[in-house]
């Protein structure tokens, strides 16, 4: 009898320890979603991410990849990637549509999507940074209000300049790039009507050496704050800033970590988060964006300025950051209307 009781007590103890060792499953919200929501169901969706140039720019294209990587983590999608290297954009749309349920096209160059998409009615297309000439029922177009964020960047540049001359390096003389430029110039003049804004076009998105040459040419004209809008080419702007001791402004992603000593802020354009939003809606059965143009703007939280991670060197004073917040409120309310090329 004593042996039976001892055995019973041991069994109870083991069960108690096991219960104490159990953990309640954690509810982890996908990035960009509200904390405390039910974890996403896994999906067998295949997504093809096609970029007009190449990854490794630490801004536009890499942001799109980060958003898709989050979809892999949170929803279990299968991700395929294609780099066009500035060539064969139309053929790569076909290649992607042949293997994917959703095709994400990153870059203004994929204008033939309006021809290709109707040939694949069961495939959903997300076109980032441009719009079709007319709605296509299985395509959602996501342009960005980069002019609004660039207004803030221009305001900061003019306020931080000691020479009264600021600059910008664009990847090319094209409508999308110039949408940054008109906002940048307007914001600068809003801060200082006497400021001079100089612009150079690199005519490449992949050559930092050319970006550096453009930045040095602008610096020779007196520019002491230079905004890079040239993807990987913009790395050369940062290099020139470090060598010559002027300030730089990053683009698309918060790039301050690249050159903390000279990058004072970045015009953040949340490409990855917008892609994540669109595709997560598809996964959850909401296809209402298909056949529409969804502008990711400041009021929706996809456009703004980034000042780096906590602990980053801060060149911009708190008072100026407060002015930026006031300008954001005026832009989102419509009190300030920012110029655009669109």
C-alpha positions as CSV (number, residue, x, y, z in Angstrom):
1,X,0.0,0.0,0.0
2,X,2.8,2.4,0.9
3,X,4.5,1.6,-2.4
4,X,1.2,2.3,-4.3
5,X,0.8,5.7,-2.5
6,X,4.5,6.7,-3.2
7,X,4.0,5.8,-6.9
8,X,0.8,7.8,-7.0
9,X,2.5,10.9,-5.4
10,X,5.4,10.6,-7.9
11,X,3.0,10.6,-10.8
12,X,1.2,13.6,-9.5
13,X,4.5,15.5,-9.1
14,X,5.6,14.7,-12.6
15,X,2.3,15.9,-14.0
16,X,2.5,19.1,-12.0
17,X,6.0,19.8,-13.3
18,X,4.9,19.1,-16.8
19,X,2.1,21.6,-16.4
20,X,4.4,24.2,-15.0
21,X,6.7,23.7,-18.0
22,X,4.0,24.4,-20.6
23,X,3.8,27.8,-22.2
24,X,0.8,29.5,-23.6
25,X,1.4,30.0,-27.3
26,X,2.4,33.6,-28.0
27,X,0.3,35.7,-30.4
28,X,2.7,37.5,-32.7
29,X,1.3,40.0,-35.1
30,X,2.9,40.3,-38.5
31,X,5.0,43.4,-38.9
32,X,2.7,46.3,-39.8
33,X,-0.4,44.7,-38.3
34,X,-2.0,45.4,-35.0
35,X,-0.5,43.6,-32.0
36,X,-2.8,41.2,-30.3
37,X,-4.5,40.0,-33.5
38,X,-4.8,36.3,-34.3
39,X,-1.6,34.9,-36.0
40,X,-1.9,34.6,-39.7
41,X,-2.8,31.3,-41.2
42,X,-0.1,29.8,-43.4
43,X,-0.7,29.9,-47.1
44,X,0.6,28.0,-50.2
45,X,0.6,31.3,-52.2
46,X,3.6,31.8,-54.5
47,X,4.7,35.4,-55.0
48,X,7.2,36.5,-57.7
49,X,9.1,39.7,-56.9
50,X,10.5,41.3,-60.0
51,X,12.7,44.3,-59.7
52,X,13.7,46.6,-62.6
53,X,17.3,46.6,-61.6
54,X,19.1,44.6,-58.9
55,X,18.9,44.1,-55.2
56,X,21.6,45.5,-53.0
57,X,20.6,49.2,-53.2
58,X,19.7,49.4,-49.5
59,X,16.7,51.5,-50.4
60,X,14.0,51.0,-53.0
61,X,14.5,47.4,-54.2
62,X,15.8,46.1,-50.9
63,X,12.7,47.6,-49.2
64,X,10.4,45.6,-51.5
65,X,12.4,42.4,-50.7
66,X,12.1,43.1,-46.9
67,X,8.3,43.4,-47.2
68,X,8.1,40.1,-49.1
69,X,10.5,38.4,-46.6
70,X,8.0,39.4,-43.9
71,X,5.2,37.7,-45.9
72,X,7.4,34.6,-45.9
73,X,7.8,34.7,-42.1
74,X,4.3,35.6,-41.2
75,X,2.2,33.9,-43.9
76,X,4.5,31.2,-45.2
77,X,4.3,32.3,-48.8
78,X,6.7,30.8,-51.4
79,X,8.9,33.7,-52.7
80,X,10.6,33.8,-56.1
81,X,12.8,36.7,-57.1
82,X,13.8,38.1,-60.5
83,X,16.3,40.9,-61.1
84,X,16.0,42.5,-64.6
85,X,19.3,44.3,-64.5
86,X,17.6,47.2,-66.5
87,X,16.7,44.9,-69.4
88,X,14.0,42.6,-70.6
89,X,11.2,43.9,-68.3
90,X,8.3,42.7,-70.4
91,X,9.7,39.2,-70.8
92,X,10.3,39.0,-67.1
93,X,6.6,39.8,-66.4
94,X,5.7,36.8,-68.5
95,X,8.4,34.6,-66.7
96,X,7.0,35.6,-63.3
97,X,3.3,35.1,-64.3
98,X,4.1,31.6,-65.5
99,X,5.2,30.5,-62.0
100,X,3.4,32.7,-59.5
101,X,-0.1,33.4,-58.0
102,X,0.9,37.0,-57.3
103,X,3.5,39.0,-59.3
104,X,5.0,42.1,-57.7
105,X,6.6,44.5,-60.2
106,X,8.9,47.1,-58.7
107,X,9.8,50.0,-60.9
108,X,8.1,52.3,-63.4
109,X,9.6,50.3,-66.3
110,X,6.9,47.6,-66.2
111,X,4.3,49.5,-68.2
112,X,3.6,46.5,-70.4
113,X,1.8,44.9,-67.4
114,X,-1.4,46.3,-68.8
115,X,-0.8,44.1,-71.9
116,X,0.4,41.0,-70.1
117,X,-1.9,40.9,-67.1
118,X,-5.1,40.3,-69.1
119,X,-3.4,37.1,-70.5
120,X,-3.2,35.8,-67.0
121,X,-6.6,36.4,-65.4
122,X,-6.0,34.1,-62.5
123,X,-2.8,35.9,-61.5
124,X,-2.8,39.0,-59.3
125,X,-0.4,41.8,-60.2
126,X,1.0,44.5,-57.9
127,X,2.8,47.3,-59.8
128,X,4.9,49.5,-57.6
129,X,5.8,53.1,-58.6
130,X,3.6,53.6,-61.6
131,X,0.0,53.3,-62.9
132,X,-1.6,51.7,-65.9
133,X,-3.2,54.0,-68.6
134,X,-6.6,52.5,-67.7
135,X,-7.7,50.2,-64.9
136,X,-6.8,46.5,-65.3
137,X,-9.0,44.2,-63.3
138,X,-6.3,42.0,-61.9
139,X,-3.7,44.7,-61.3
140,X,-3.3,47.1,-58.3
141,X,-1.1,50.0,-59.0
142,X,0.8,51.6,-56.0
143,X,2.3,55.0,-56.7
144,X,3.7,57.0,-53.8
145,X,3.4,60.6,-52.7
146,X,7.2,60.9,-52.7
147,X,6.7,64.6,-53.5
148,X,5.2,65.1,-50.0
149,X,8.1,63.5,-48.2
150,X,10.6,65.3,-50.5
151,X,9.0,68.6,-49.4
152,X,10.0,67.8,-45.9
153,X,13.5,66.8,-47.0
154,X,13.9,70.0,-48.9
155,X,12.7,72.0,-45.9
156,X,15.3,70.3,-43.7
157,X,18.0,70.7,-46.2
158,X,17.4,74.5,-46.6
159,X,17.3,74.9,-42.8
160,X,20.5,72.9,-42.3
161,X,22.4,74.6,-45.1
162,X,25.0,77.2,-44.2
163,X,25.9,78.1,-47.7
164,X,22.4,78.8,-49.0
165,X,22.9,76.2,-51.7
166,X,21.5,72.6,-51.6
167,X,21.5,69.8,-54.1
168,X,20.0,66.6,-55.3
169,X,21.2,63.7,-57.4
170,X,18.6,61.9,-59.4
171,X,18.9,58.5,-61.1
172,X,17.5,60.0,-64.4
173,X,15.4,62.9,-65.7
174,X,12.1,61.1,-65.6
175,X,8.6,61.8,-64.2
176,X,9.0,59.6,-61.0
177,X,12.4,61.1,-60.1
178,X,11.2,64.6,-60.8
179,X,8.3,64.1,-58.5
180,X,10.9,64.0,-55.7
181,X,12.6,67.0,-57.2
182,X,9.6,69.3,-57.4
183,X,8.6,68.5,-53.8
184,X,12.2,69.0,-52.6
185,X,12.5,72.3,-54.3
186,X,9.2,73.5,-53.0
187,X,10.0,72.5,-49.4
188,X,13.4,74.2,-49.6
189,X,11.9,77.5,-50.9
190,X,9.2,77.3,-48.2
191,X,12.0,77.2,-45.6
192,X,14.1,79.9,-47.3
193,X,12.9,81.8,-50.4
194,X,16.6,82.7,-51.1
195,X,17.9,79.2,-51.2
196,X,19.4,77.8,-54.4
197,X,18.6,74.2,-55.4
198,X,21.0,72.5,-57.8
199,X,20.1,69.2,-59.5
200,X,22.3,66.6,-61.3
201,X,21.1,63.4,-63.1
202,X,23.3,60.4,-63.0
203,X,21.5,58.5,-65.7
204,X,22.2,55.3,-63.8
205,X,20.8,53.6,-60.7
206,X,23.7,51.1,-60.2
207,X,27.0,53.1,-60.3
208,X,28.1,54.7,-57.1
209,X,31.1,56.2,-58.9
210,X,28.8,58.3,-61.1
211,X,26.8,59.3,-58.0
212,X,30.0,60.5,-56.3
213,X,31.0,62.6,-59.4
214,X,27.5,64.2,-59.4
215,X,27.7,65.0,-55.7
216,X,31.2,66.5,-56.0
217,X,30.0,68.6,-58.9
218,X,27.1,69.9,-56.8
219,X,29.5,70.5,-53.8
220,X,31.7,72.5,-56.1
221,X,28.7,74.8,-56.8
222,X,28.4,75.4,-53.0
223,X,25.9,72.7,-52.1
224,X,26.4,71.6,-48.5
225,X,23.3,69.3,-48.2
226,X,22.6,66.8,-51.0
227,X,19.6,64.6,-51.4
228,X,20.2,61.3,-53.2
229,X,17.4,59.9,-55.4
230,X,19.4,57.4,-57.3
231,X,19.1,54.0,-55.7
232,X,22.6,52.3,-55.5
233,X,24.2,55.2,-57.4
234,X,23.4,57.2,-54.3
235,X,26.0,55.4,-52.3
236,X,28.5,57.6,-54.1
237,X,26.8,60.7,-52.7
238,X,27.4,59.4,-49.2
239,X,31.0,58.6,-50.0
240,X,31.5,62.2,-51.3
241,X,29.8,63.6,-48.2
242,X,32.2,61.8,-45.9
243,X,35.2,62.8,-47.9
244,X,34.2,66.5,-48.3
245,X,32.4,67.0,-45.0
246,X,28.9,68.0,-46.2
247,X,25.5,66.5,-45.3
248,X,23.5,64.0,-47.2
249,X,19.8,62.9,-47.2
250,X,18.9,59.3,-47.9
251,X,15.9,57.9,-49.9
252,X,13.2,55.3,-49.8
253,X,14.5,53.5,-46.7
254,X,15.9,55.0,-43.5
255,X,19.6,55.0,-44.7
256,X,21.2,56.8,-41.8
257,X,23.0,53.6,-40.6
258,X,25.0,53.6,-43.8
259,X,26.9,56.8,-43.0
260,X,25.7,58.0,-39.6
261,X,28.1,60.9,-39.5
262,X,26.8,62.6,-42.6
263,X,23.3,61.3,-43.4
264,X,21.1,63.6,-41.4
265,X,17.8,62.0,-42.4
266,X,16.1,60.0,-45.1
267,X,12.9,60.5,-47.2
268,X,11.2,57.2,-46.3
269,X,8.9,55.6,-48.8
270,X,7.6,52.4,-47.3
271,X,7.7,50.2,-50.4
272,X,8.0,47.0,-48.4
273,X,5.2,47.8,-46.1
274,X,2.8,48.7,-48.9
275,X,3.5,45.5,-50.7
276,X,3.0,43.6,-47.5
277,X,-0.3,45.4,-47.0
278,X,-1.6,44.6,-50.5
279,X,-0.7,40.9,-50.5
280,X,-1.8,40.3,-46.9
281,X,-5.2,41.6,-48.0
282,X,-5.2,39.1,-50.9
283,X,-4.4,36.3,-48.5
284,X,-7.2,37.3,-46.2
285,X,-9.7,37.3,-49.0
286,X,-9.9,41.1,-49.7
287,X,-9.3,41.8,-53.4
288,X,-10.9,45.2,-53.4
289,X,-7.7,47.0,-54.5
290,X,-7.5,45.0,-57.7
291,X,-8.4,47.2,-60.7
292,X,-7.6,50.4,-58.7
293,X,-4.7,52.8,-58.0
294,X,-3.8,52.9,-54.3
295,X,-1.7,55.9,-53.6
296,X,0.6,55.4,-50.6
297,X,0.9,58.8,-49.1
298,X,1.7,60.7,-45.9
299,X,-1.7,60.6,-44.4
300,X,-1.7,56.8,-44.6
301,X,1.7,56.6,-42.9
302,X,3.7,55.4,-45.9
303,X,5.6,58.6,-46.5
304,X,7.8,60.6,-44.1
305,X,11.3,61.3,-42.8
306,X,13.5,58.9,-40.9
307,X,16.2,59.9,-38.5
308,X,17.9,56.5,-37.9
309,X,17.6,54.0,-35.0
310,X,17.7,54.9,-31.4
311,X,21.3,56.0,-30.5
312,X,22.1,57.3,-34.0
313,X,24.0,60.5,-34.2
314,X,21.5,63.3,-34.6
315,X,22.5,66.5,-36.5
316,X,19.0,67.9,-36.8
317,X,17.9,69.8,-33.7
318,X,14.7,68.8,-32.0
319,X,13.2,72.2,-32.8
320,X,13.5,71.6,-36.5
321,X,12.1,68.1,-36.1
322,X,9.1,69.7,-34.4
323,X,8.7,72.0,-37.4
324,X,8.7,69.0,-39.7
325,X,5.8,67.5,-37.7
326,X,3.9,70.7,-38.0
327,X,4.4,70.7,-41.8
328,X,3.3,67.0,-42.0
329,X,0.0,68.0,-40.3
330,X,-0.5,70.9,-42.8
331,X,0.2,68.6,-45.7
332,X,-2.2,65.9,-44.5
333,X,-4.9,68.4,-43.8
334,X,-4.5,70.0,-47.2
335,X,-3.4,73.3,-45.9
336,X,-0.1,72.8,-47.9
337,X,-0.5,71.4,-51.4
338,X,2.7,69.9,-52.6
339,X,3.7,70.2,-56.3
340,X,3.8,66.9,-58.3
341,X,4.7,65.7,-61.8
342,X,1.9,63.1,-61.7
